[in-house]
Amino acid sequence: MPAGPESPGEMFLRIAERQPDRPALVIDEQTHTYGDLLDRARRLAAAIRLIDEGPLCAVYAKHSVWAYAGVLGILLSGRGYVPLCPAFPPERTRWMLGLSGASAVVADEGHVESLGEVICGVRKGLTVILPECLLPPSWAAQCPQHRMVCAGDLPARGAGFRLPDVGPEDTAYLLFTSGSTGAPKGVGIRQRNLMAYLSGIREVLDLGPEDRLSQNFEMTFDLSVHDMFVCWGFGACLCVPSPREAVAPSAFIRRHGLTCWFSTPSTAAVLQRLRLLRPGVFPSLRWSLFCGEPLPLRLAEAWRRAAPLSTVVNLYGPTEATVACTAYVYGGDSSAGECVNGLVPIGRPFGSTRAVVVGDRDEPVEGVGELLLGGEQVAPGYWGDAARTAQAFVSLPGGTPCGPWYRTGDLVERNARGDLVYRGRKDHQMKIMGHRVELQEVENVVRETASARQAIALGWPPTASGAEGVILFLAGAQASDESILAGCRRRLPPYMVPREIHRLEEMPLNASQKVDRRALLSMREGLA
């Protein structure tokens, strides 16, 4: 019996060669087969393999077949991919690109012009692959350090392609999460981390080639990794909504006959607010997955009724532990009694993941404590940041196996059945519409922009899963609101830019003489 694939690139290659005519991707009202997607990826891989330096290549694309072919082409070339979001500020994207050390960038036609804003400020010479462009863009003359590879320069049909050797310790992808110091943190996931996840999630899901899966996440969000590689690992079809359908995707689910849905609870909450979660409205769904933020009980129940033939699963996992590592199957009335504070449990570890709940001295505790994760899915640390790695990836007293252990910062406890229940955070990190946000990063950017004596960022308005956005309280700031927001837009992604700015003479203090964040929230509540 042949051994299983050792990398996501090899996995896709095997599936595509076995079923080239089956649908792999539906996007922009067009269906692309596994054979078509593989052909595009092979052509890109052949071009990337001509580049001598660097283990990583970036993808600067969004909502296009070449975005997905770019990811696959990079993996088939033996390198890891770095997704860059065209909606992010150029300064932030340029910083990520520089830290990654990527040697090449694959861009789709719709974002070639904005790419120029990013890389014309990059001194290191890059190979820029533009598979839809017949000629170099107008800005290329201003950036002679970069080499342009256009459509006519790509090898035809990936002739003579051979999959290169890829080791388990090689990087599969590099993502960036919000960081408390004011700069994003890079998380490099190795091939073995991703393959461990793809193996473990099969304990939770049962899918096949006839299934049709949703793709709701930006490629910079690690849940997109699940969308792509769980789907293609089962030989199924990935369906990508248009920007309009993504806002209210009810019709999209029905029109494409989706059998597996995956989103943050916030996306489902929008449908609930619009009264679109009517009983029985999604009869085609067999699986409904939620992750990225706490899942409210009322939302889980509303979704279960809307998709009565679907199994509702609450997944949990930080980027540092590769997509997700615990799961809880919601069972309606039987699950309601297991919910705490109106939130569905996050369940138990699957695959190779191990979980331990510890107290202040890192000793295992029976009650509420911090969740630490170990096992094959845990990343080796933060990209190029030994200090942060030492703080977050630790060994436990007594030589507890499965290390290093990743400190999630999440407070949990086990219920009577042994399932993990989410109880809050140890720090000021929160979820904004499913995105992980370190409020300290917002505060640091504002302090630098506004030269403020004090800057406090808070999530507002609150939701059961986190907050809808960020608001700001300032003391001793001279800069205008307009200049502060402009500075934020230059450095922060849209979901982290404050929606409101409130100015105070002095910040309220609590009994410990620290800024009283609850008092600030009460002030804002009083303005409603």
C-alpha positions as CSV (number, residue, x, y, z in Angstrom):
1,M,0.0,0.0,0.0
2,P,1.5,3.4,-1.0
3,A,2.5,5.8,1.8
4,G,0.3,8.8,2.3
5,P,1.3,12.3,1.0
6,E,3.9,14.1,3.1
7,S,3.0,17.6,2.1
8,P,-0.1,19.6,1.1
9,G,1.4,20.0,-2.4
10,E,1.9,16.3,-2.9
11,M,-1.7,15.7,-1.5
12,F,-3.2,18.1,-4.1
13,L,-1.1,16.6,-6.9
14,R,-2.2,13.1,-6.2
15,I,-5.9,14.0,-6.0
16,A,-5.7,16.2,-9.2
17,E,-4.0,13.4,-11.2
18,R,-6.6,10.9,-10.0
19,Q,-9.6,13.0,-10.8
20,P,-8.6,15.8,-13.3
21,D,-12.1,16.4,-14.6
22,R,-13.9,16.8,-11.3
23,P,-14.7,20.4,-10.1
24,A,-12.1,21.8,-7.6
25,L,-13.0,25.5,-7.5
26,V,-16.1,27.7,-8.2
27,I,-15.3,31.4,-8.4
28,D,-16.6,34.3,-10.3
29,E,-19.4,32.1,-11.7
30,Q,-16.8,29.8,-13.3
31,T,-16.0,26.2,-12.4
32,H,-12.4,25.1,-12.5
33,T,-11.5,21.4,-12.6
34,Y,-8.7,19.8,-10.6
35,G,-6.8,19.4,-13.9
36,D,-7.2,23.1,-14.8
37,L,-6.0,24.3,-11.3
38,L,-3.1,21.8,-11.4
39,D,-2.0,23.1,-14.8
40,R,-2.0,26.7,-13.6
41,A,-0.1,25.7,-10.5
42,R,2.5,23.7,-12.3
43,R,3.3,26.6,-14.6
44,L,3.8,28.9,-11.7
45,A,5.8,26.3,-9.8
46,A,8.1,25.9,-12.8
47,A,8.7,29.7,-12.9
48,I,9.3,29.9,-9.1
49,R,11.8,27.0,-9.2
50,L,14.0,29.1,-11.4
51,I,14.6,31.4,-8.5
52,D,17.6,30.3,-6.5
53,E,17.1,32.1,-3.1
54,G,14.7,31.9,-0.2
55,P,12.3,29.2,1.1
56,L,9.2,31.5,0.8
57,C,7.2,33.2,-1.9
58,A,4.3,35.7,-1.4
59,V,0.8,35.7,-2.9
60,Y,-0.7,39.2,-3.4
61,A,-4.1,38.4,-4.7
62,K,-7.7,38.2,-3.7
63,H,-10.9,36.5,-5.0
64,S,-9.4,35.1,-8.2
65,V,-8.5,31.7,-9.6
66,W,-4.8,32.8,-9.7
67,A,-4.9,33.5,-6.0
68,Y,-5.5,29.8,-5.4
69,A,-3.2,28.7,-8.2
70,G,-0.6,30.9,-6.6
71,V,-0.8,29.1,-3.3
72,L,-0.6,25.7,-5.0
73,G,2.1,26.7,-7.3
74,I,4.3,27.9,-4.5
75,L,3.8,24.7,-2.6
76,L,4.4,22.6,-5.7
77,S,7.7,24.5,-6.1
78,G,8.8,23.2,-2.7
79,R,8.5,26.6,-1.0
80,G,6.1,28.0,1.6
81,Y,3.6,30.7,0.8
82,V,3.1,34.1,2.5
83,P,-0.5,35.5,1.8
84,L,-0.6,39.3,1.6
85,C,-4.0,41.1,1.7
86,P,-4.4,43.9,-0.9
87,A,-6.9,45.6,1.5
88,F,-4.2,46.1,4.1
89,P,-2.2,49.4,4.2
90,P,0.9,49.3,1.9
91,E,3.2,50.1,4.8
92,R,2.0,47.1,6.8
93,T,2.2,44.8,3.8
94,R,5.7,46.0,3.0
95,W,6.8,45.3,6.6
96,M,5.4,41.7,6.4
97,L,7.0,41.1,3.0
98,G,10.3,42.3,4.3
99,L,10.2,40.2,7.5
100,S,9.2,37.1,5.6
101,G,12.3,37.3,3.3
102,A,10.1,36.1,0.4
103,S,12.0,36.0,-2.9
104,A,9.0,36.3,-5.2
105,V,5.5,37.6,-5.3
106,V,2.6,36.1,-7.4
107,A,-0.1,38.7,-8.1
108,D,-3.4,38.6,-9.9
109,E,-4.5,41.1,-12.5
110,G,-6.9,42.9,-10.2
111,H,-4.2,44.0,-7.8
112,V,-1.2,44.7,-9.9
113,E,-1.4,48.5,-9.5
114,S,-1.7,48.4,-5.7
115,L,1.2,45.9,-5.6
116,G,3.4,48.7,-7.1
117,E,2.6,50.9,-4.0
118,V,4.0,48.1,-1.8
119,I,7.1,46.9,-3.6
120,C,8.4,50.1,-5.1
121,G,9.6,50.8,-1.6
122,V,11.3,47.4,-1.2
123,R,15.1,47.6,-1.9
124,K,15.6,43.9,-2.1
125,G,15.2,42.6,-5.6
126,L,12.1,40.4,-6.0
127,T,10.8,38.2,-8.8
128,V,7.2,39.5,-9.6
129,I,5.1,36.9,-11.3
130,L,2.1,38.3,-13.2
131,P,0.3,35.3,-14.9
132,E,-2.5,37.4,-16.4
133,C,-0.4,40.4,-17.7
134,L,1.0,40.4,-21.2
135,L,3.3,43.3,-20.4
136,P,5.0,44.7,-17.3
137,P,3.0,47.3,-15.4
138,S,3.7,51.0,-15.8
139,W,5.4,51.2,-12.4
140,A,7.9,48.5,-13.2
141,A,10.3,51.1,-14.8
142,Q,10.5,52.8,-11.4
143,C,11.6,49.6,-9.7
144,P,14.5,48.2,-11.8
145,Q,15.6,46.1,-8.8
146,H,12.6,43.8,-9.4
147,R,12.3,41.3,-12.2
148,M,8.9,40.9,-14.0
149,V,7.7,37.6,-15.2
150,C,4.5,38.0,-17.4
151,A,2.1,35.5,-18.9
152,G,4.3,34.9,-22.0
153,D,7.3,34.1,-19.8
154,L,5.6,31.2,-18.0
155,P,6.5,27.7,-19.1
156,A,3.7,26.1,-21.2
157,R,1.6,23.4,-19.6
158,G,4.2,22.9,-16.8
159,A,6.2,20.6,-19.1
160,G,8.5,18.1,-17.5
161,F,7.2,18.9,-14.0
162,R,8.5,16.9,-11.1
163,L,7.6,17.5,-7.4
164,P,10.7,18.5,-5.5
165,D,11.6,16.9,-2.2
166,V,10.0,18.7,0.8
167,G,11.0,18.0,4.4
168,P,8.6,17.9,7.4
169,E,10.5,20.8,9.0
170,D,10.2,23.0,5.9
171,T,7.7,26.0,6.1
172,A,4.3,25.4,4.5
173,Y,3.0,28.9,5.1
174,L,3.7,32.1,7.1
175,L,0.9,34.2,8.6
176,F,0.9,37.3,10.7
177,T,-1.2,37.9,13.7
178,S,-1.7,41.1,15.8
179,G,1.1,41.8,18.2
180,S,1.1,43.7,21.5
181,T,4.3,45.6,20.7
182,G,2.7,47.5,17.8
183,A,4.1,45.1,15.1
184,P,2.5,41.9,13.8
185,K,3.9,38.5,14.8
186,G,4.9,36.1,12.1
187,V,3.8,32.4,12.6
188,G,5.5,29.9,10.4
189,I,3.7,26.7,10.1
190,R,5.8,23.7,9.1
191,Q,4.8,21.0,6.6
192,R,4.4,18.5,9.5
193,N,2.2,20.9,11.5
194,L,-0.2,21.2,8.6
195,M,-0.2,17.5,7.7
196,A,-0.9,16.7,11.4
197,Y,-4.0,19.0,11.2
198,L,-5.2,17.5,8.0
199,S,-4.9,14.1,9.5
200,G,-6.5,15.0,12.8
201,I,-9.5,16.8,11.4
202,R,-10.6,13.6,9.7
203,E,-11.5,12.4,13.2
204,V,-14.1,15.2,13.2
205,L,-15.3,15.4,9.6
206,D,-16.5,12.9,7.1
207,L,-16.4,14.4,3.6
208,G,-16.1,13.1,0.0
209,P,-15.7,14.2,-3.6
210,E,-19.4,15.0,-3.9
211,D,-19.2,17.6,-1.2
212,R,-19.2,21.3,-1.8
213,L,-17.5,23.5,0.8
214,S,-17.7,27.3,1.5
215,Q,-14.6,29.5,1.4
216,N,-15.4,32.6,3.5
217,F,-12.0,33.6,4.8
218,E,-9.2,35.9,3.6
219,M,-6.0,34.0,2.9
220,T,-4.3,36.0,5.6
221,F,-6.7,34.3,8.1
222,D,-5.5,30.8,8.9
223,L,-9.0,29.3,8.7
224,S,-8.6,29.7,4.9
225,V,-6.0,26.9,5.2
226,H,-8.7,24.6,6.4
227,D,-11.0,25.7,3.5
228,M,-8.5,24.9,0.8
229,F,-6.7,21.8,2.0
230,V,-9.5,20.0,3.8
231,C,-11.6,20.4,0.8
232,W,-9.0,19.3,-1.8
233,G,-7.8,16.6,0.5
234,F,-11.2,14.9,0.2
235,G,-11.3,15.7,-3.5
236,A,-14.3,18.0,-3.0
237,C,-15.2,21.4,-4.6
238,L,-14.4,24.8,-3.0
239,C,-17.1,27.4,-3.6
240,V,-16.0,31.1,-3.2
241,P,-18.8,33.8,-2.7
242,S,-18.6,37.1,-4.5
243,P,-18.0,40.1,-2.3
244,R,-21.8,40.8,-2.4
245,E,-22.7,37.2,-1.5
246,A,-20.1,37.2,1.4
247,V,-22.1,39.9,3.2
248,A,-25.3,37.9,3.3
249,P,-24.6,34.5,2.0
250,S,-27.9,32.7,2.4
251,A,-28.7,32.7,-1.3
252,F,-25.1,31.6,-2.0
253,I,-25.5,28.5,0.2
254,R,-28.7,27.5,-1.6
255,R,-27.7,28.3,-5.2
256,H,-24.5,26.3,-5.0
257,G,-26.0,23.5,-2.9
258,L,-23.3,23.7,-0.3
259,T,-22.9,20.7,1.9
260,C,-20.3,22.1,4.3
261,W,-20.4,25.6,5.8
262,F,-17.5,27.2,7.7
263,S,-17.4,30.7,9.1
264,T,-16.9,32.7,12.3
265,P,-20.0,33.1,14.5
266,S,-20.1,36.8,13.6
267,T,-20.9,35.9,10.0
268,A,-23.8,33.7,11.2
269,A,-24.9,36.4,13.6
270,V,-25.4,38.8,10.6
271,L,-27.8,36.3,9.1
272,Q,-29.6,36.0,12.4
273,R,-30.0,39.8,12.7
274,L,-31.4,39.9,9.2
275,R,-33.9,37.2,10.1
276,L,-32.5,34.9,7.5
277,L,-32.0,31.8,9.7
278,R,-35.5,30.5,9.2
279,P,-36.1,26.9,10.2
280,G,-35.1,24.5,7.3
281,V,-33.7,27.2,5.1
282,F,-30.4,25.3,4.4
283,P,-31.5,21.7,3.7
284,S,-28.3,20.9,1.7
285,L,-25.9,21.4,4.5
286,R,-24.4,18.2,6.1
287,W,-21.8,20.0,8.2
288,S,-21.7,23.5,9.8
289,L,-18.4,24.5,11.3
290,F,-17.7,27.6,13.4
291,C,-14.4,28.9,14.6
292,G,-12.4,32.0,15.3
293,E,-14.4,33.3,18.3
294,P,-16.7,32.0,21.0
295,L,-20.0,30.4,19.7
296,P,-23.1,31.7,21.5
297,L,-25.7,29.0,22.4
298,R,-28.6,31.0,20.9
299,L,-26.8,31.2,17.6
300,A,-25.8,27.5,17.5
301,E,-29.5,26.6,18.2
302,A,-30.7,29.0,15.5
303,W,-28.3,27.6,13.0
304,R,-29.2,24.0,13.9
305,R,-32.8,24.7,13.1
306,A,-31.9,26.5,9.9
307,A,-29.8,23.5,8.8
308,P,-31.7,20.5,10.4
309,L,-29.7,17.8,8.5
310,S,-26.4,19.4,9.5
311,T,-24.0,18.5,12.2
312,V,-22.9,21.7,14.0
313,V,-19.3,21.7,15.2
314,N,-17.6,24.3,17.3
315,L,-13.8,24.4,16.5
316,Y,-11.2,26.1,18.6
317,G,-7.5,26.8,17.9
318,P,-5.0,29.7,17.7
319,T,-2.8,30.3,14.6
320,E,0.2,29.0,16.6
321,A,-1.4,25.6,16.8
322,T,-2.4,25.3,13.1
323,V,-6.0,26.2,12.4
324,A,-7.9,24.3,15.1
325,C,-7.1,21.7,17.7
326,T,-10.3,21.0,19.7
327,A,-13.8,20.3,18.6
328,Y,-17.3,20.1,20.2
329,V,-20.3,18.7,18.4
330,Y,-23.4,20.7,19.3
331,G,-26.4,18.5,20.1
332,G,-29.3,20.8,20.7
333,D,-31.1,20.3,24.0
334,S,-28.5,17.8,25.2
335,S,-25.8,20.4,24.8
336,A,-27.6,23.4,26.4
337,G,-26.9,22.2,29.9
338,E,-23.1,22.0,29.2
339,C,-22.9,25.7,28.1
340,V,-21.4,28.2,30.4
341,N,-22.2,32.0,30.2
342,G,-24.3,31.2,27.1
343,L,-21.3,29.9,25.1
344,V,-21.0,26.5,23.5
345,P,-18.0,24.4,24.9
346,I,-14.8,24.3,22.7
347,G,-14.7,20.5,23.3
348,R,-11.7,18.2,23.4
349,P,-8.4,17.9,21.5
350,F,-8.3,15.9,18.3
351,G,-5.4,14.3,16.4
352,S,-2.0,14.6,18.1
353,T,-2.9,17.7,20.1
354,R,-2.7,17.6,23.9
355,A,-4.2,20.2,26.3
356,V,-3.4,21.1,29.8
357,V,-5.0,23.7,32.1
358,V,-2.6,25.4,34.4
359,G,-2.5,27.9,37.3
360,D,-0.2,30.9,37.9
361,R,2.8,28.6,38.6
362,D,2.1,26.5,35.5
363,E,0.9,23.6,37.7
364,P,-2.2,21.6,36.4
365,V,-5.4,22.8,38.0
366,E,-9.0,21.4,38.2
367,G,-10.8,24.7,37.9
368,V,-10.3,27.8,35.7
369,G,-6.8,28.2,34.3
370,E,-4.8,29.1,31.3
371,L,-5.0,26.6,28.4
372,L,-1.6,25.3,27.1
373,L,-1.4,23.3,23.9
374,G,1.2,20.7,22.8
375,G,1.6,18.2,20.0
376,E,2.5,18.0,16.4
377,Q,0.3,20.9,15.3
378,V,2.2,23.5,17.5
379,A,4.4,25.8,15.5
380,P,8.1,26.1,16.4
381,G,7.7,29.8,17.5
382,Y,7.5,33.3,16.1
383,W,9.3,34.2,12.9
384,G,12.6,35.8,13.6
385,D,11.6,36.7,17.2
386,A,13.4,34.6,19.8
387,A,12.2,36.8,22.7
388,R,8.5,36.4,22.0
389,T,9.0,32.7,21.2
390,A,10.6,32.2,24.7
391,Q,7.6,33.9,26.3
392,A,4.9,31.9,24.5
393,F,6.4,28.5,23.8
394,V,7.5,26.9,27.0
395,S,8.4,23.8,28.9
396,L,6.3,22.8,31.9
397,P,7.6,21.8,35.4
398,G,8.1,18.1,35.9
399,G,9.0,17.4,32.3
400,T,5.5,17.1,31.0
401,P,5.7,15.5,27.5
402,C,4.4,17.0,24.3
403,G,6.4,20.2,24.6
404,P,7.0,22.8,23.7
405,W,3.7,24.0,25.0
406,Y,2.0,27.0,23.6
407,R,0.5,29.5,26.0
408,T,-2.8,30.5,24.5
409,G,-3.7,33.2,27.0
410,D,-7.2,31.7,27.0
411,L,-8.9,30.9,30.3
412,V,-10.8,27.6,30.3
413,E,-12.1,24.9,32.6
414,R,-13.3,21.3,32.1
415,N,-16.9,20.5,32.6
416,A,-18.3,17.3,34.1
417,R,-18.0,15.5,30.8
418,G,-14.4,16.6,30.4
419,D,-15.0,19.1,27.6
420,L,-13.1,22.4,27.7
421,V,-15.3,25.5,28.3
422,Y,-14.0,29.0,27.4
423,R,-14.0,31.5,30.3
424,G,-12.2,34.6,28.9
425,R,-8.7,36.0,28.4
426,K,-5.7,36.7,30.6
427,D,-4.8,39.8,28.6
428,H,-6.4,42.5,26.4
429,Q,-6.6,40.4,23.3
430,M,-10.0,40.1,21.8
431,K,-11.9,39.0,18.6
432,I,-13.2,41.7,16.2
433,M,-15.5,40.0,13.8
434,G,-13.5,36.8,14.1
435,H,-10.0,38.5,13.7
436,R,-7.6,38.2,16.6
437,V,-6.7,41.7,17.8
438,E,-4.1,42.8,20.4
439,L,-5.6,46.1,21.6
440,Q,-2.1,47.1,22.7
441,E,-1.0,47.1,19.1
442,V,-3.7,49.7,18.3
443,E,-2.7,51.7,21.4
444,N,1.0,51.7,20.4
445,V,0.2,52.9,16.9
446,V,-2.0,55.7,18.3
447,R,0.6,56.8,20.9
448,E,3.2,57.2,18.1
449,T,0.7,58.9,15.8
450,A,-0.9,61.3,18.2
451,S,2.0,61.7,20.8
452,A,-0.7,61.0,23.3
453,R,0.0,60.7,27.0
454,Q,-2.4,57.8,27.3
455,A,-4.3,55.8,24.7
456,I,-6.7,53.1,25.5
457,A,-8.4,50.9,22.8
458,L,-11.5,48.9,23.6
459,G,-13.8,46.6,21.7
460,W,-17.2,48.2,21.0
461,P,-20.1,47.4,20.7
462,P,-19.7,44.1,22.6
463,T,-21.0,40.9,21.1
464,A,-21.3,37.4,22.5
465,S,-18.1,36.5,20.6
466,G,-16.1,39.7,21.2
467,A,-16.9,43.1,19.6
468,E,-17.9,44.6,16.3
469,G,-15.1,47.2,16.2
470,V,-12.5,49.2,18.1
471,I,-13.0,52.6,19.9
472,L,-10.4,54.8,21.4
473,F,-10.1,56.9,24.6
474,L,-7.3,59.6,24.6
475,A,-5.8,61.8,27.3
476,G,-3.2,64.5,26.5
477,A,-3.3,64.1,22.7
478,Q,-2.6,67.2,20.6
479,A,-3.2,65.7,17.1
480,S,-6.6,66.0,15.5
481,D,-9.0,63.0,15.1
482,E,-8.5,63.1,11.4
483,S,-4.7,62.8,11.5
484,I,-4.9,60.1,14.2
485,L,-7.2,58.0,12.0
486,A,-5.1,58.6,8.9
487,G,-2.1,57.3,10.8
488,C,-4.0,54.3,11.9
489,R,-5.1,53.6,8.3
490,R,-1.5,53.7,7.1
491,R,-0.4,51.0,9.6
492,L,-3.5,48.9,10.6
493,P,-5.8,46.6,8.7
494,P,-9.4,48.1,8.4
495,Y,-10.9,46.0,11.2
496,M,-8.4,47.5,13.7
497,V,-8.9,51.2,12.8
498,P,-10.9,52.9,15.6
499,R,-14.5,53.7,14.8
500,E,-14.7,56.4,17.4
501,I,-12.3,58.7,19.4
502,H,-13.2,60.0,22.8
503,R,-11.0,62.6,24.6
504,L,-10.7,62.9,28.4
505,E,-8.7,65.2,30.7
506,E,-7.7,62.2,32.8
507,M,-8.3,58.4,32.6
508,P,-10.3,56.8,35.4
509,L,-8.3,54.6,37.7
510,N,-9.2,51.4,39.6
511,A,-8.2,50.5,43.1
512,S,-4.8,49.3,41.8
513,Q,-4.2,52.7,40.3
514,K,-4.4,51.3,36.7
515,V,-6.7,52.6,34.0
516,D,-10.2,51.4,34.7
517,R,-11.2,49.9,31.4
518,R,-14.6,48.9,32.7
519,A,-15.3,52.5,33.7
520,L,-14.5,53.6,30.2
521,L,-16.9,51.0,28.7
522,S,-19.5,52.3,31.1
523,M,-18.9,55.8,29.8
524,R,-19.4,54.7,26.3
525,E,-22.5,52.7,27.2
526,G,-23.9,55.9,28.7
527,L,-23.6,57.6,25.4
528,A,-25.7,55.1,23.6
